[in-house]
Amino acid sequence: MSTTANTVPARLPRRAARDFPAGAWDCHSHVFGPFDRFPPGPSTYPIPDAPPATYLNMLDRTGTTRGMLVQPAPYGNDTSALEHALAQSHGRAVGVATATADCPADELARLHAAGVRALRFNDRIAPSTGARFPGAIGTEAFRALAPAMRELGIHAQIWAGLDDCVRLVDEFADTGVPIVLDHMAQPDVAAGPHSAAFRALLDRVRGGAGWVKLTLCRVGDPARGYADARPFHDALVEAAPTRLLWGSDWPFVRMGESAPDVADLADIFCDWVDDVALRQRILVHNPQRLTDTGPAA
């Protein structure tokens, strides 16, 4: 296992704390550590030092009230670090865990009681190996887990390429489990927002078949201020604002020096979504409705 220095920038946000509404959510972040208690397994990327206290500080810096903590692949299906972070958040965070296809229903119920509201399925390929990320659990497990997930009110979050996202939304439509697509469903920026695959995604989301996270940092070019991702972002906001979530992807693993600052990402969202009511819908009401949670105490 390798580690890097803490990835949280020291500088304060420019405007995010002012522009985010009360009760705003960051729906895609990760925690790693503390390493003396929760050492991760094999990884294709350096593991950042991102324990719960640092995560909560990040939320405070950006004026974000609540969050979704997503199980990172190096922890596999060992949810100990995630559960510890949820307990440390004192109700500010809900969890997105992982589970193998043979996970018993009573274990899922235990995770739900600990604050887990979703399971993540990862079909993406690690650039360095040409295989799935070590510890990732693919969508083949979703079918077996779906009945218990539906019963408990646990939704699915899927990281896959755009074509696979469209296929998987169709394939699992009969499960009755809400499906959230990570990283804007990973569109092909070069193909543009008018490609057949992206139009198919818009049709699915507009029709209520799925949700999409507006998470820029795996889609656009940070050197260009993510301008190349904006047409996709705008199209999603126009097509289905009630089916969108916002997430930062802190602490930005595998991004090195190109890693953004969370406050910059928040500012970009506020610039691109300049309607206050729409901002409230995406940042507050949508995640509350999806996770069946009320405002933070």
C-alpha positions in Angstrom: 0.0 0.0 0.0 1.3 3.5 -0.8 0.0 6.7 0.5 0.1 10.3 -0.5 -0.1 13.5 1.5 -3.5 14.8 2.4 -5.2 15.9 -0.8 -7.4 18.7 0.8 -6.1 22.1 -0.3 -5.4 24.6 2.5 -7.0 27.6 0.8 -10.6 28.6 1.6 -13.4 28.4 -1.0 -14.1 31.4 -3.1 -17.9 31.5 -3.1 -19.2 28.0 -2.5 -20.2 28.5 1.1 -22.3 31.5 0.1 -23.9 30.0 -3.1 -24.8 26.5 -1.8 -28.2 26.4 -0.2 -28.7 25.2 3.4 -28.9 21.5 3.4 -26.7 21.0 0.3 -25.3 17.5 -0.4 -22.0 16.3 -1.9 -23.2 13.0 -3.3 -19.8 11.4 -4.2 -16.8 11.4 -1.9 -14.6 8.7 -0.3 -12.8 8.1 2.9 -9.5 6.2 3.5 -8.3 5.4 6.9 -7.3 5.9 9.6 -4.7 3.5 8.3 -3.8 2.1 11.7 -7.3 0.8 12.1 -8.5 0.4 8.5 -5.6 -0.5 6.1 -6.9 -0.8 2.5 -6.1 -3.7 0.3 -4.3 -3.8 -3.1 -4.7 -0.7 -5.3 -3.7 0.5 -8.7 -3.4 4.1 -7.4 -1.7 5.8 -4.4 -4.0 5.8 -1.4 -4.7 9.3 -0.1 -4.8 10.1 3.6 -8.5 11.0 3.9 -10.0 10.0 7.3 -13.4 11.0 8.5 -12.3 14.2 10.2 -10.7 15.5 7.0 -13.8 14.6 5.1 -16.1 16.5 7.5 -13.7 19.5 7.2 -14.1 19.4 3.5 -17.9 19.5 3.8 -17.6 22.5 6.1 -15.2 24.3 3.8 -17.6 24.1 0.9 -20.7 25.0 2.8 -22.1 21.4 2.3 -24.3 20.1 5.0 -24.6 16.4 4.0 -22.9 13.8 1.9 -22.7 10.3 0.4 -19.6 8.4 1.2 -18.8 5.8 -1.6 -16.9 2.7 -0.7 -13.6 2.9 -2.6 -12.4 -0.3 -4.5 -9.2 -0.8 -2.3 -11.4 -1.8 0.6 -13.3 -4.4 -1.4 -16.4 -5.4 0.4 -14.9 -4.7 3.9 -17.1 -1.8 5.0 -15.4 -1.2 8.3 -13.8 2.1 7.3 -17.1 3.3 5.7 -19.2 2.4 8.8 -16.6 4.1 11.1 -16.9 7.2 8.9 -20.7 7.2 9.0 -20.6 6.9 12.8 -18.2 9.8 13.0 -20.4 11.9 10.8 -23.2 12.0 13.4 -25.9 11.8 10.7 -24.3 14.1 8.1 -23.4 11.3 5.7 -25.0 8.2 4.3 -23.1 5.3 2.9 -22.7 3.7 -0.5 -21.3 0.2 0.3 -20.4 -2.8 -1.7 -21.5 -6.4 -1.3 -21.0 -9.6 -3.1 -23.8 -11.5 -4.8 -24.1 -14.0 -1.9 -24.4 -11.3 0.8 -27.2 -12.3 3.2 -30.3 -10.1 3.4 -29.7 -9.7 7.2 -26.2 -8.3 6.5 -27.7 -5.7 4.1 -30.2 -4.9 6.8 -27.4 -4.3 9.3 -25.6 -2.0 6.8 -28.9 -0.1 6.3 -29.1 0.4 10.0 -25.6 1.7 10.0 -26.5 4.4 7.5 -25.9 2.7 4.1 -28.5 3.7 1.5 -26.9 2.3 -1.7 -24.7 -0.4 -3.1 -22.1 0.4 -5.7 -21.3 -1.7 -8.7 -18.2 -0.9 -10.7 -17.7 -2.1 -14.3 -14.9 0.4 -15.2 -11.5 -0.8 -16.3 -8.3 0.3 -14.5 -6.1 2.2 -17.1 -2.9 0.6 -15.8 -4.0 -3.0 -15.9 -6.8 -3.4 -18.5 -8.9 -5.2 -15.8 -11.3 -4.1 -13.2 -10.0 -2.2 -10.2 -8.9 -4.6 -7.5 -11.7 -5.0 -5.0 -14.4 -3.7 -7.4 -17.7 -5.6 -7.5 -19.4 -5.6 -10.9 -23.0 -5.4 -11.9 -23.3 -9.1 -12.2 -23.9 -9.1 -8.4 -26.8 -6.6 -8.8 -29.4 -9.1 -9.9 -28.9 -11.4 -6.9 -29.0 -8.5 -4.4 -31.9 -6.6 -6.0 -34.8 -8.2 -4.0 -33.2 -7.4 -0.7 -32.2 -3.9 -1.8 -35.7 -3.1 -3.0 -37.2 -4.3 0.3 -34.8 -2.2 2.4 -34.9 0.9 0.2 -31.3 0.6 -0.9 -30.6 1.9 -4.3 -27.9 1.0 -6.8 -25.0 3.2 -8.0 -23.2 2.1 -11.1 -19.9 3.3 -12.6 -19.7 2.2 -16.2 -19.1 3.6 -19.7 -21.9 5.4 -21.4 -23.0 2.5 -23.7 -23.0 0.2 -20.7 -24.9 2.6 -18.6 -27.7 2.7 -21.2 -27.7 -1.1 -21.5 -27.7 -1.6 -17.7 -30.5 0.8 -17.0 -32.6 -1.2 -19.5 -31.4 -4.6 -18.2 -32.2 -3.8 -14.5 -35.4 -1.8 -15.1 -37.5 -4.7 -13.8 -35.7 -4.9 -10.4 -37.7 -1.9 -9.0 -34.4 -0.6 -7.5 -33.5 3.0 -8.4 -30.3 3.3 -10.4 -27.8 6.1 -10.1 -25.1 6.5 -12.8 -21.8 7.8 -11.6 -19.7 10.5 -13.3 -22.4 11.8 -15.7 -22.6 8.2 -17.1 -19.1 8.7 -18.4 -19.9 10.3 -21.8 -17.5 10.4 -24.7 -16.6 14.1 -24.8 -15.1 13.7 -28.3 -18.4 12.3 -29.6 -20.3 15.3 -28.3 -23.7 15.6 -26.6 -25.6 14.8 -29.8 -24.3 11.3 -30.1 -26.8 8.4 -30.3 -25.5 7.0 -27.0 -25.9 10.3 -25.1 -29.3 10.9 -26.6 -30.3 7.4 -25.4 -29.1 8.3 -21.9 -31.2 11.5 -21.9 -34.2 9.5 -23.0 -33.8 7.0 -20.1 -33.2 9.7 -17.5 -36.0 11.9 -18.8 -38.3 9.0 -18.6 -37.4 8.3 -15.0 -35.4 5.1 -15.6 -32.3 6.4 -13.8 -30.5 9.1 -12.0 -27.2 10.8 -12.9 -24.5 12.4 -10.7 -23.1 15.7 -12.0 -19.5 14.8 -11.2 -17.2 16.6 -13.6 -13.7 15.6 -12.7 -13.7 12.2 -14.5 -15.4 13.7 -17.6 -14.0 17.1 -18.6 -10.6 18.8 -18.9 -9.7 20.7 -15.7 -7.2 22.8 -17.6 -10.1 24.2 -19.6 -12.3 24.7 -16.6 -14.3 21.6 -17.7 -15.8 23.6 -20.6 -15.8 20.5 -22.7 -18.1 18.8 -20.3 -20.6 21.7 -20.0 -22.8 20.7 -23.1 -23.4 17.3 -21.4 -24.0 19.0 -18.0 -26.5 21.5 -19.5 -28.3 18.8 -21.5 -28.8 16.7 -18.4 -30.0 19.7 -16.3 -32.5 20.6 -19.1 -33.7 17.1 -19.6 -34.2 15.8 -16.1 -33.5 18.2 -13.2 -35.4 16.0 -10.7 -33.1 13.1 -11.5 -29.8 14.7 -10.9 -27.3 14.8 -8.0 -24.1 16.8 -7.5 -20.8 15.2 -6.3 -17.2 16.3 -6.0 -15.4 12.9 -6.1 -13.1 14.1 -3.3 -10.2 13.2 -2.6 -9.6 12.7 -6.4 -7.7 9.5 -6.6 -5.7 8.8 -9.7 -5.7 12.5 -10.7 -2.3 13.7 -9.3 -1.5 17.3 -10.0 -4.6 17.7 -12.2 -6.9 17.1 -9.1 -9.3 20.0 -8.7 -10.3 21.9 -5.5 -13.7 21.0 -4.3 -14.6 24.7 -3.9 -13.8 25.3 -7.6 -16.1 22.4 -8.6 -18.8 23.9 -6.4 -18.3 27.3 -8.0 -18.6 25.8 -11.5 -21.8 24.1 -10.6 -23.2 27.4 -9.2 -22.1 29.3 -12.3 -23.7 26.7 -14.7 -26.9 26.3 -12.6 -27.7 29.9 -11.9 -31.4 29.4 -11.1 -31.7 29.3 -7.3 -34.7 27.0 -7.2 -33.1 24.5 -9.6 -29.9 24.6 -7.5 -32.0 23.8 -4.4 -33.7 20.9 -6.3 -30.4 19.3 -7.3 -28.4 19.9 -4.2 -31.0 19.4 -1.5 -34.3 17.9 -2.5 -33.2 15.3 -4.9 -30.7 13.5 -2.5 -33.2 13.7 0.3 -35.9 12.1 -1.9 -33.5 9.4 -3.2 -32.2 8.4 0.3 -35.5 9.0 2.1 -33.8 11.3 4.5 -35.0 14.6 5.9 -32.9 17.7 6.7 -29.8 17.2 8.9 -30.5 17.7 12.6 
